[in-house]
Amino acid sequence: MEILRTPDSRFQDLPGYPFAPHYTDVDGLRIHYVDEGDGPAVVLMHGEPSWSYLYRKMIPPLVDAGYRVLAPDLVGFGRSDKPAAVEDHTYARHVHWMLEWMRAVGAQGAVLFGQDWGGLIGLRMVAAEPARFERVAVANTGMPTGDQQMPDAFVAWQQFARGVSEFPVGAIVAGGTVGGLSEEEVAAYDAPFPDETFKAGPRVMPSLVPSTPDDPEASANRVAWQVLGAWAKPFLTLFSDSDPITAGGDRVFHKLVPGAAGQPHRTMTGGGHFLQEDVGGELAAALIGWMG
């Protein structure tokens, strides 16, 4: 496996992101994560094609509320190492890498918050080790088994990611917000990727979502749903009102996860797919209030 590592110099002086880097090694890959504050652990899982920069507006209020905030960069993203071949990236490998990272950092009795692929991977982590988590919150995500037809917007996204000659990471994140991003913020999302050779992860992730019943990971997601179908601990949804890809996905969790009953679910008004950018402060406040 050829592994690329983004030079540290590309992460200097990013707007709103003063957090010291932390690293752990998993299978010869260096995984980066933010580790701020003390207290019960809150694990913030990002998705595609973002990185922990996405949580810069949420980390300080969570720390101020007395939590230890852990925000990893998925392998292939952010300051984590980047396998260079698209074949190196599989759904199962990403779950394995993040499970090993979680064990290494000692996140026990944790609250998981996952958005986009942070949910697809994070919920598999919960299913693998349910005793490690006390609560789960999700936003603009799902855990498809390939048994349901995917939205047209998602099919178009898969086709775009596979076929575009230059994958514009920062512009994609900006396009998934309601309020847009500054040039400096777009550049921060582009920072992990000096050139196209670093983008195997972002390019392939849309195609790794199980979209047919015989997908290699469809059966594993069905097993994970069995675990969630017995999950009685608190489970919260905080989906946004302006995401064409995941709209209505919160109702699936309400129906299938016992722990979702009676929880203060919210629709976050004014949030796009990357609602952490549009309503990050409100999102953090909702989590803090729910965690008590």
C-alpha positions as CSV (number, residue, x, y, z in Angstrom):
1,M,0.0,0.0,0.0
2,E,1.4,3.4,-1.0
3,I,0.8,5.9,1.7
4,L,0.9,9.7,1.2
5,R,1.3,12.2,4.0
6,T,0.3,15.8,3.7
7,P,3.1,18.2,4.8
8,D,2.3,19.8,8.2
9,S,3.0,23.2,6.7
10,R,-0.3,23.1,4.8
11,F,-2.2,23.2,8.1
12,Q,-0.6,26.3,9.6
13,D,-2.8,29.2,10.6
14,L,-6.1,27.8,9.4
15,P,-9.0,30.2,10.4
16,G,-10.8,29.1,13.5
17,Y,-8.8,25.9,14.0
18,P,-6.2,26.4,16.8
19,F,-6.2,22.8,18.0
20,A,-3.0,20.9,18.6
21,P,-2.6,17.8,16.5
22,H,-2.6,14.3,18.1
23,Y,-1.6,11.1,16.4
24,T,-1.9,7.4,16.8
25,D,-0.7,4.6,14.6
26,V,-3.0,1.9,13.2
27,D,-1.7,-0.7,10.8
28,G,1.2,1.5,9.8
29,L,-1.1,4.5,9.1
30,R,-0.8,7.7,11.1
31,I,-4.3,8.8,12.2
32,H,-4.8,12.4,13.3
33,Y,-7.3,13.6,15.9
34,V,-8.3,16.6,17.9
35,D,-8.3,15.9,21.7
36,E,-9.5,18.9,23.7
37,G,-10.9,19.2,27.2
38,D,-11.5,16.8,30.1
39,G,-14.6,14.9,31.2
40,P,-16.9,12.4,29.5
41,A,-15.8,11.7,25.9
42,V,-17.7,13.1,22.9
43,V,-16.6,11.6,19.6
44,L,-17.3,13.8,16.6
45,M,-17.1,11.9,13.3
46,H,-16.8,13.8,10.0
47,G,-17.8,12.5,6.6
48,E,-17.0,13.0,2.9
49,P,-15.0,15.0,1.8
50,S,-14.4,17.0,4.9
51,W,-12.2,16.6,8.0
52,S,-12.1,17.6,11.6
53,Y,-11.9,21.2,10.5
54,L,-15.7,20.8,10.1
55,Y,-16.1,20.7,13.9
56,R,-14.2,23.9,14.8
57,K,-17.4,25.7,15.8
58,M,-18.6,22.9,18.0
59,I,-15.4,21.9,19.8
60,P,-15.0,25.0,22.1
61,P,-18.6,25.0,23.5
62,L,-18.4,21.3,24.2
63,V,-15.1,21.7,26.0
64,D,-16.5,24.7,27.9
65,A,-19.4,22.5,29.0
66,G,-17.0,20.0,30.6
67,Y,-16.5,17.3,27.9
68,R,-13.4,15.7,26.4
69,V,-13.9,16.2,22.6
70,L,-12.3,13.7,20.3
71,A,-12.5,14.5,16.6
72,P,-10.6,12.1,14.3
73,D,-9.7,12.5,10.7
74,L,-10.7,9.5,8.7
75,V,-7.8,7.7,6.9
76,G,-7.4,9.5,3.6
77,F,-8.7,12.8,5.0
78,G,-7.4,15.8,6.9
79,R,-4.0,15.3,8.6
80,S,-4.3,11.5,8.6
81,D,-2.3,9.4,6.2
82,K,-3.7,8.8,2.7
83,P,-3.6,5.5,0.9
84,A,-2.9,6.4,-2.7
85,A,-5.0,3.8,-4.5
86,V,-8.8,3.8,-4.5
87,E,-8.7,0.0,-4.0
88,D,-7.0,0.6,-0.7
89,H,-10.2,2.2,0.6
90,T,-13.1,-0.1,1.6
91,Y,-16.0,0.4,4.0
92,A,-14.8,-2.4,6.2
93,R,-11.3,-1.0,6.4
94,H,-12.5,2.4,7.4
95,V,-14.6,0.9,10.2
96,H,-11.6,-1.2,11.3
97,W,-9.2,1.8,11.3
98,M,-11.6,3.9,13.3
99,L,-12.4,1.1,15.8
100,E,-8.6,0.7,16.4
101,W,-8.2,4.4,16.8
102,M,-11.0,4.5,19.3
103,R,-9.5,1.7,21.3
104,A,-6.1,3.4,21.2
105,V,-7.4,6.7,22.6
106,G,-9.4,5.1,25.3
107,A,-12.8,6.4,24.5
108,Q,-15.1,4.6,26.9
109,G,-18.6,5.6,28.1
110,A,-18.6,7.9,25.0
111,V,-21.2,9.9,23.2
112,L,-21.0,9.5,19.4
113,F,-22.0,12.2,17.0
114,G,-21.8,11.3,13.3
115,Q,-22.7,13.1,10.1
116,D,-22.5,11.8,6.5
117,W,-19.8,9.0,6.5
118,G,-19.2,9.8,10.1
119,G,-22.6,8.1,10.6
120,L,-22.0,5.2,8.3
121,I,-18.7,4.4,10.0
122,G,-19.7,5.5,13.5
123,L,-22.8,3.5,13.7
124,R,-20.9,0.4,12.6
125,M,-18.5,1.2,15.5
126,V,-21.4,1.4,17.9
127,A,-22.7,-1.9,16.6
128,A,-19.3,-3.6,17.0
129,E,-18.8,-2.3,20.6
130,P,-22.1,-1.1,22.0
131,A,-20.9,-1.2,25.6
132,R,-18.3,1.5,24.7
133,F,-21.0,4.1,24.0
134,E,-23.6,5.7,26.3
135,R,-25.4,7.8,23.8
136,V,-25.6,8.3,20.0
137,A,-26.6,11.3,18.0
138,V,-26.7,11.5,14.2
139,A,-27.2,14.2,11.6
140,N,-27.7,14.0,7.8
141,T,-26.6,10.4,7.6
142,G,-27.8,6.8,7.3
143,M,-26.7,3.2,7.2
144,P,-27.9,1.9,3.8
145,T,-28.2,-1.9,3.2
146,G,-28.8,-1.6,-0.6
147,D,-32.4,-2.7,-0.2
148,Q,-33.8,0.7,-0.8
149,Q,-33.5,2.9,-3.8
150,M,-31.0,5.7,-3.4
151,P,-32.1,9.3,-4.0
152,D,-31.4,10.7,-7.5
153,A,-29.2,13.4,-5.9
154,F,-27.0,10.7,-4.4
155,V,-26.7,8.8,-7.6
156,A,-25.6,12.0,-9.4
157,W,-23.1,12.6,-6.6
158,Q,-21.6,9.1,-7.1
159,Q,-21.3,9.7,-10.8
160,F,-19.7,13.1,-10.3
161,A,-17.1,11.7,-7.9
162,R,-16.1,8.9,-10.2
163,G,-15.9,10.9,-13.4
164,V,-14.7,14.4,-12.6
165,S,-11.1,15.1,-13.6
166,E,-10.4,17.4,-10.7
167,F,-12.1,16.8,-7.4
168,P,-12.7,20.2,-5.9
169,V,-12.9,19.3,-2.2
170,G,-13.3,22.8,-0.7
171,A,-15.9,23.9,-3.3
172,I,-17.9,20.7,-2.7
173,V,-18.1,21.4,1.1
174,A,-19.0,25.1,0.3
175,G,-21.8,23.8,-2.0
176,G,-23.2,21.7,0.8
177,T,-23.8,24.7,3.0
178,V,-26.6,27.2,3.0
179,G,-24.5,30.2,4.0
180,G,-21.4,29.4,1.9
181,L,-17.7,29.6,3.0
182,S,-15.0,32.2,2.8
183,E,-12.1,31.8,0.5
184,E,-9.9,31.0,3.5
185,E,-12.3,28.3,4.7
186,V,-12.5,26.7,1.3
187,A,-8.7,26.7,1.3
188,A,-8.7,25.0,4.7
189,Y,-10.8,22.1,3.3
190,D,-8.4,21.9,0.3
191,A,-5.3,21.9,2.6
192,P,-5.1,18.1,3.1
193,F,-4.8,17.5,-0.6
194,P,-1.8,19.1,-2.3
195,D,-2.8,17.5,-5.6
196,E,-5.1,14.9,-7.1
197,T,-2.9,12.0,-6.1
198,F,-3.9,12.6,-2.4
199,K,-7.7,12.3,-3.1
200,A,-8.3,8.6,-3.5
201,G,-10.4,8.6,-0.3
202,P,-12.7,11.4,-1.2
203,R,-13.1,10.2,-4.8
204,V,-14.1,6.6,-3.9
205,M,-16.2,7.1,-0.7
206,P,-19.5,7.8,-2.5
207,S,-19.1,4.5,-4.4
208,L,-18.6,2.6,-1.1
209,V,-22.1,3.4,0.1
210,P,-24.1,0.1,-0.2
211,S,-26.6,0.9,-3.0
212,T,-27.5,-2.7,-4.1
213,P,-28.5,-5.7,-2.0
214,D,-25.4,-7.6,-3.0
215,D,-22.9,-4.9,-2.1
216,P,-19.9,-6.3,-0.2
217,E,-20.9,-4.4,3.0
218,A,-24.7,-4.7,2.7
219,S,-24.8,-7.7,5.0
220,A,-22.6,-6.1,7.6
221,N,-24.9,-3.1,7.7
222,R,-27.9,-5.4,8.1
223,V,-26.2,-7.0,11.1
224,A,-25.4,-3.5,12.5
225,W,-29.1,-2.6,12.2
226,Q,-30.0,-5.7,14.3
227,V,-27.8,-4.2,17.1
228,L,-29.4,-0.8,16.7
229,G,-32.8,-2.5,16.7
230,A,-32.1,-3.4,20.3
231,W,-30.4,-0.1,21.3
232,A,-32.3,1.2,24.3
233,K,-29.8,3.9,25.3
234,P,-30.6,7.5,24.2
235,F,-30.4,8.0,20.5
236,L,-30.9,11.5,19.0
237,T,-31.4,12.9,15.5
238,L,-30.4,16.4,14.5
239,F,-31.0,16.4,10.8
240,S,-31.1,19.7,8.9
241,D,-33.9,21.2,6.8
242,S,-31.9,21.8,3.6
243,D,-30.2,18.6,2.6
244,P,-31.6,16.9,-0.6
245,I,-29.6,13.7,0.0
246,T,-30.6,12.7,3.5
247,A,-34.0,14.4,3.9
248,G,-36.4,12.1,5.8
249,G,-33.6,9.8,6.9
250,D,-34.2,10.8,10.6
251,R,-37.6,9.0,10.5
252,V,-35.9,5.7,9.8
253,F,-34.0,6.0,13.1
254,H,-37.1,7.1,14.9
255,K,-38.9,4.0,13.7
256,L,-36.2,1.3,14.1
257,V,-34.1,2.4,17.1
258,P,-35.8,1.9,20.5
259,G,-33.6,4.5,22.2
260,A,-34.9,7.2,19.9
261,A,-38.3,7.1,21.6
262,G,-39.1,10.2,23.6
263,Q,-35.8,12.0,22.7
264,P,-35.8,15.7,21.9
265,H,-35.2,15.3,18.1
266,R,-34.8,18.5,16.2
267,T,-34.8,19.7,12.6
268,M,-32.0,22.2,12.4
269,T,-33.3,25.2,10.5
270,G,-31.0,26.9,8.1
271,G,-28.6,24.0,7.8
272,G,-27.3,22.4,4.6
273,H,-25.7,19.0,4.3
274,F,-22.7,20.2,6.2
275,L,-24.9,21.7,9.0
276,Q,-21.8,22.0,11.3
277,E,-20.9,25.0,9.1
278,D,-24.3,26.6,9.0
279,V,-25.6,26.0,12.5
280,G,-22.6,24.6,14.4
281,G,-23.2,26.7,17.6
282,E,-26.9,25.6,17.7
283,L,-25.9,22.0,17.1
284,A,-23.4,22.0,20.0
285,A,-26.0,23.6,22.2
286,A,-28.5,20.9,21.3
287,L,-26.0,18.2,22.2
288,I,-25.0,19.8,25.5
289,G,-28.6,20.2,26.5
290,W,-29.4,16.6,25.6
291,M,-26.4,15.2,27.4
292,G,-27.4,17.1,30.5
